[in-house]
């Protein structure tokens, strides 16, 4: 139900109230479904442009477009009126966009609007979704990157740059609002039977671009583990940055073999113009800024999440990948049967 009135009356707190941006995203939809079943949560406030499909009787939709200059005032009004104690910011693209201007307005500028609004509300807890690939794939990387490493992904790739800018805004917010617990969850690429993002599209190709002579280690987190980590962060507010990852890693060659992809290795000098051409023509799943991840390792250490949050991935990277592949093959088989019987 959309709240049409700009004038809202503060509600008395009855149990916890959780607000989410990106409520219609994969993470938002699944998390709202879990929160609907949690007796400790009395209200769920969805800040989005459409109602999340998993929203039930606890969920109230407020139509908020974070790209608008008035978004900060709208957010402040809603947070105060609903007595929100925890705000989850998940309004980030799960795949790179060809509309880089709009993506910048949503992720970088939108994060500023959201946090400006949050500064005006008595917020107890702020949770941000981020990603481990923001560390960047570098030849100097250790096998596993801890949370202390800088975010050094290609600054010319908008998909990375806008998310890094959002993290910086959240870091400033944490300094200015020490009374608010600020939690940042950096997930490895999320894969599983129902999620759709740049990784699942890359792994669905018949021919997958690779770099000749390189076989970097990759790391995933299962979609179930990713959602569980956010629920854990809500239940146990802890300040800090946490890598949400599986414990193991896989060589890219093995990832492609499990996925049924055929590697198409290119020389590094040829790969960038080729990837640029394919991305510009909207024929490839990844822009050229992702090429370092086909060359160097970018895997994260999950010990801090285990020790502080108590997060332990139920699925290994290999199990998460196999769950994705199995579900895809079952869908393809059902589609083939329907097509053959038509």
N, C-alpha and C positions, 0 to 999 in steps of 0.2 A: 504494500500500500504506500503510495507516494505521499509525502507530507507537503501539501500545496501552500500552506500558510507561511509567510515570512516571519510571523510573530509566534513564538513558542514559549510555553510555560515550563519552568524547570520542574522535572519530575522528582519525587522523593526516591532515594536509592533503595531498591529492594533486591538485594543480591548484586552480583557483578554485571556491569554493562560493557560489552566489547564492541568497538567500532572497527570497521575494515574498509580500506580503499582496495580497489581491484577485487571487489566482491564477486564479480562474474568470471574471474580468471580460474584456472584449474585449482590453484592453491586456495583461493577464496571460496569457491563453491564447495570444495571438500571440507574445508575447515568449518564453514558455517553448518554443514550437515552434522559435524561432530559437536559443535557448540549447542545446536538445537537439542541434543540428547543429554547435555550436561546440566544436572539440577542446580549446580552452583552458579550458572549463568542465567540471569533473569531477562536480559534484553541483548539483542544483537542489532547493531546499527550499520547498515550497508551504505557506504558512500560510493555511489557509482551512477552510471547513466541508465542502467537497466536493472531489473530485479534479478538477483541470483536464483537459479532454478532450484537450489536446495533450501531456500528460505522457507521457514515454517511459521508457526504462530509467534515465536519470539522475535522474528526478524522484521525490522522496519526499514524501508528503503527511503533514503533522502537523495534525490537526484542532484549530484554534485559533479561538475565538470572542472577538473583541476587546472585545465588550460585557460580558464577565464580569469580575468584580473580581479573579479569579486569573490573568487573561491575562498580566500582566506577568511573573509568576514562570515561567509556562509558556514565554513567549517567551525569557526569559533562559536557561532550561535548554536549549532547542532550539538557540539561536544558539551557545552554548558547546559543546554536544555535537557539533554538525556542523561546527565551526570555520568558521562563516560569515564571509566577508570583506566581502560587499556585501549590503545589505538595501534592497529596493525597497518603498516603502509606496505601494500603489495601491488600497487598500480604501476607495474613495470612490464614491458613487453618481454615475452618468453622467447622471441625470435627477432632478429634484425629486420628493420622495416625499410622499404624503398622510400617512404615518406619521412626523411630524416628530420625535417622541420617540425612536423607534428609530433614525432617521437621526442624531440628535445623539449617541446612545450609541455608534453605530458610528464616526462620523467624528471628533467632537471628543473624547469620552471614550476611544474606542478608540485614537486617536492617542496620548493620554497613557499608556495602558497599554503600547502598543508601545514608546514611547520610554523608559519606565521600565525595561522589560526590556532594551532595547538599551544602556542606560547600564551594565548589569552585565556586558556582553560586550565582548571586544576587537575591536570593529567597525572596519574600515578605511574603509568608504564607506557613506553613506546617501543614497538617492535618493527624493525625494518628487514625486508627481504633483500638480500644481496646475493652475489654469486662468486664462487671461487675462481672462475676464469678471469675475473678482474685483476688477479695478481699478475697476469700476463705470462705467456710462455717464453722463457728466456734460457739461453745456454748456460747461464750461471745459477739457475734454480737448483736447490737441493731436491732430493727425491720427494720430500714432503714439506710444504710451506706452512709455517705457523701463522697465527693471526697477527704477529708483529711485523710481518713482511709488508712493504708498501704495495699499494695497488698500482701496478706498472704496465697494465695492458695498453695496447696501441691507442694513444690519445686522439688519433685521426679517425678511429673507428667509432661512429656515433653510438653504436650499441653499448660499447664499453664506457665511453666518455660521459654519457649522460648518467649512467648508474654510479660511476665514481663521483660525479658532482653531487648526486643525491646523498651518497655516504658522507661527503664533506659537510653538507648542510646538516645532517643528523649529528655529526661530531660537534659542530658549533652549537647546535641546540642542547646537546648534553652538557656543554660547558656553561651555557647560560641558564639552564634549568636543572641544577644539581638535585633538586627534590624529586625529579622524575627519573625512574629507572629506565635506562635506554639499552635495548638489546638488539644486536645486529646478527642475523643468521645468514651466513654465506653458504649457499648450497652448491654442491657439485652439479653438473648437468643432470637434470631430472629425467629419468626414463621409466617406463612401465607400460602396462597394457592399455591405459586410457589417456595418457598425457600426449599432447602434440606440440612439438617445439622444433627449434632448429636442429637439435641433435637427432630426434626421431626422423626428421626429413632427410638429413644427411645419410642416416643408416638405412633408408629405404631405397636409395638409388641403386640402379643396376651397376653403374660404374661410379666409383667414388674417387674424387680427386685426392691424391696423396703426393708427397714430395720424394723424389728419387733419392734413395740412400738413407732415409730417416724412418724410424719406427718408434715414435714417442709413446710413453705410458699414459693411458687415459684412466679416468676415474669417474664413477657415476654415483648417484644416490637414487634408490627406488622411490617412486611416487608416494608409496605408503609411508616410508620413513620420513620423507620431506614434510608431509602433512603432520605426522606425529611429532616432529621436532617443533613445529609452530605451536601445537597444542601444549607441548611440554613447557615452552617458553611462557605461554599464558598462565599455566598452572603454577610455575615456579619462577617468578620474576627475578632475574639475575642481570646485573649490569655487565656489559662487555660485548666482545665480538666472538662469534663461535662458528667454526667450520662444520657444516653438516654434510658428512661424507661417509662412504663405505670404507672399510679398512683396507681393501685390496685395490690393486691397479691391474690394468690389462694392456699389453702392447696393441697399438692401433691395428696391426696386421691381424691379430687374433680377434679384435672387435669386428673387423670387416668380414672375417671368415665366418664367425658365428652369425652375423647378420645376413649372410648370403650375398654380400656385395663383392664385386670384383674391383681390386685396387687399380687405379689408373695413374701411375706415377709420372710426374713431370719434373723436369729440371726447375730449380728454384727461380732462375731468371725468366723462364717461360711461364711459370705458374701464376705470377702476379698479374701480368696483362691478360692471361687467359681467364683467371678468376674474376677480374674486373669486367671483362667482356661478358662473361656468363651472368654475372650479377646484374649488370646494367640492362641486359636483355631479358632479365627475369627468368633465366633458364637454370640457374644454380641456387642451392640453398644457403650458401655462405658468401659474404662479401670478402674482399681480399684481406681485410683486417684480421681475419681468423686464420690466415695461413701459418703464423707462428705456432699455432696449436697442432699443426700437422708436422712440425719439425722438432719442437722441444717439449719437455715435460712441464705440466702445470697441475700437480696433484697436491692436495692439502692435507694437513695433519688434523685429525679429529679428537685428539686427546683432551683438549680443553672443554669441548662440549660434553665429553664423557664424564670428566671429573666434576664440572660445575653444574651442568644441567642434568646429568644422568642419562644423556642420549647415547644409545648404542644402536647402530643400524641393524635391523633384522635381516637385511638382504646384503649380500656382497655385490660388488660391481658386476661380476659375472652372472650372478643370479638375477639381478635387475635387468641386465641385457637380455638374458634368456627369456625372462617373463615378457619383455617387449616383443621379442622375435616370435615366441609361441603364440601370443595373442594376435599378432599381425598375420601369421600363417593361417590361423583359424578363421579370421575375418576374410582373408583372400579365398580360402576354400569354400566358405559359405557363399561368397559372392559368385564364385565360379559355378557352383551348383545352381544358384538361382538363374544366372545368365544362360547356362546350358539347358535348363528346363524351360526357358521362356519360349 
